[in-house]
Amino acid sequence: MAASLPSELLRRKTAASLHFVLVLTLLGILAYWGASHAREWRSTQTPDRIPRYMRMIVQEWLILGIVLLGVWRSGSSIFTVLGERWRSVRQIFTDIGIGVAFLIVSVLFVSIIGPIVGMKHDNSEIQFLLPQGGREILCWFAVAISAGICEEAVYRGYLQQQFTAFTRSAALGIFLSAFIFSLEHLYQGFARAFVILLGSTLSGVLAYWRRTVRPGMVAHVLQDLLPLLIHR
């Protein structure tokens, strides 16, 4: 376990400053677009969610592609964002185990903090997003996998390191990337976005500790699949 980052890691940016601004701008545009359309989506009586899911998947991989392109062009390894390759079966199971354990902690955390801040536990705030029927459920699996991989790589693998380099503070890097992530989810309501901010901060701590986003990816995918079980 790493108690602190070496000073050179606190200074090292994974991509150019202009690229960083571009990524933040794109994320801001997507956040605004999602918030502005949320009311329309909620009011639709029989929504066709599959086109919406397809857009979400494309957006996730597009942003990750832009991030990886900038990292590559700067001369950094894309594995600084994705985490080093698994080199043994033991590493795979270790990361999966940590991811599952982190998910359990996250669920307990939300169950305690959620009611305090007024978050509803019946998923009514995100009901308009949840799939209905076999085809939509299959698409939702693709959404969950895409979000788990891409969002952890972008927010915990890229933004967190960039903010850390700019502020010379790992704590600020973790918080600022979590804050941006919570803004992306404001369309789900302020209470849920606040809980997401706290949960994302924990995810940032996990990535900082493990020096990889892979356990976070595992937890993120499973967490996005949980509403299917609760909804059923």
N, C-alpha and C positions, 0 to 999 in steps of 0.2 A: 504493500500500500504506500502510495506516495503522499507524504505530508505536504510537500510544496513543489512547485515547478522550478526547474533551474532558470536562472535569470535570462538565458538565451531563448528559452521557450516563451517567456513572458513578452519578449520583444519580437519574436518571429511571426510575421504575417504569412498566411497561406496563399494570398493573392494580392494583386495591386489594390491601392486605395480606391481608384476609379471603379474597379470591378466590384468592390465592396459596396460602394454607393449605388451601383447599378442593381445589384441583388436586393438591397434594401428597398430601392424604389419599386422594383417589380413586386416584391412581397407586399409593399404598401398598397399598390394598385389592386392586387388580388384580394387583400383584406377589405378594401373599400367596396370592391365589386360584390364580394360575398355578403357583406353587411347590407348593402343597398338592395340586394335581391332576396334576402332572407324572408322579409314580410310577404313578398309575392309567393315564394315557395310554400310558406306555411298556409296561405289562404287557398292554395290549389286543392280542390276536393279529391281529384283522382290523378295525381301527378305521375308522369312517366319518368321514373327516376333513372333509368338506364342511360339516357343521354347525359344527364347530370353526372352520373358516376364516371362516364367516359371522359368528360371534361376534367373532372377531378384527377383522374389517373394521368391524363396528358399533362396537366399543370404540374403535378408532382414531379414527373420525370423530366419535364422541360426545365424547371428550376434547378433540379439536381444536375442536369446536363450543362447548364450555364455555369453553375458553381464549379463543376469538375473541369470545364474548359478553361476557366480563369485560373484555377489552381495549376493546371498543366502548363498554361502559357507563362505563368510566373516562375516556372522551373521547380515547383514543389511537387512532391509525389501525391497522387490522388489518394494514396493510402493514409495520408495525414488527415484526410476527411473521413474516409471509409473505415479506417482501422486496419492494422496489419493483417495479412493473410493468416488464416488458420494453418498451423504447421503440424497439428496432430489431432487425433480424434479426441484426446483429453481436453484440448483447448476448446473444441466445439461444444462438448458437453458441459464444460465449466461455464462458458458464456451463456448457454441455454439455461443452466441451473440458476445462475445469478439473475438472468432475465426473469425467470419464473418467480424467484424469491422477491425480486423487486416489484413485480406485478402484485404479489400478495400484499406487500407493504403498502403499495400505492392504493389498493382497494380499501384496506383498513384506514388509511389516511383520509381518503375521500369520504368514507362512511362516518368519520368523526367530524371532519371540517365542513363537509357539505351542508349539513343541517344548520350549523352555526351561521353560515353566510347566506342561507336561504336557497341553496341549490336543491332542486327537486330530484328525487331519486327514481321517479317513474319514467325518466327519459322523455318527458313531454316536450322539453325544450329542443330536443333534436329528433322528435318523432317524424318530422317531415323528411329527414334524411334516411331513416331506417328502411330496409328493404321489405317488400311484400311479395311473396311468391318465389318459386325456385330460381327463375332467371335473375331476378334482382339480388337474391342471396348469393348466387355465384359471382355476380359482378361485385358485390360488396366484399367478398374475399379478396378480389383483385385490388379494390380500393384500400382495404386494410393493409395488405402486403406492401402496396406502393407507398402509402402514408408512413408505415413503420420504417421502411428503408430510407425513403427520400427525406422525410422530415427530420429524422435523427441525424442523417448525414449533413443536411443543410444547417439545422439549428445548433445541434450539439457538436457536430464535426467541423463545420465551417464558421458560422457566426460566432460561436463561443470562443473559438481560437482567435478570430479577428478582433473581437471586442477585448479579449485579454491582451492582445498585442498592443492595441491602441491605448488602453487604459493602464497598462502595466499591472493589472490586478486580475488574478484568477476569479476572485469573488465577484467583481464587477462584470467580468466576462460571462460568468454563469448567469447572473441576474439579468443582464441586458438581453442576452439571447432568449431567456425564458420570457421576459417581458414582451419582446417582439412576437414570440410564439403565441402568447396569450392574446395579443391584439388581433392575430389572424383568426381567433375563435370568438371574437366579440359577438358575432352573429348568433351564437348560442346563448346569449344572455350574459349580463355582467357577473352574476354569481358563479356561473359555470366557468367563465373566463378567468375569474380570480382563483378558483380552485385549480384550473389548468396552469396558471402562473406558478402556484406553489408546487404543483406536481412536476412542472417543467424544471423548476429550480432543483428539485431532487434528482431529476434525470441528468441535469448538468453536473451535479456533484458525482453521480455514478460514472459519467463519462470522464470526468476529471480524475477520479480515483483509478478507474480501470485503464485509462489512456486509450480507450477505444469506444466506439458507439455500438458495437455489436450486441452486448447485453440489453442496451436500451432499445435496439431495434426489435429484439425478441419480445420484450415487455410491451412495446408500443403496438406491435401487430396483435398480440393476444388481447390487449386492452380494447382495441378497436373492434375485436370480435365478441367481446363480452356482452354488448347490448343485444346481440342476436339471441344469446341464451336467456337474458333477462326478459327480453321482449316476448320470447316464446313461452 
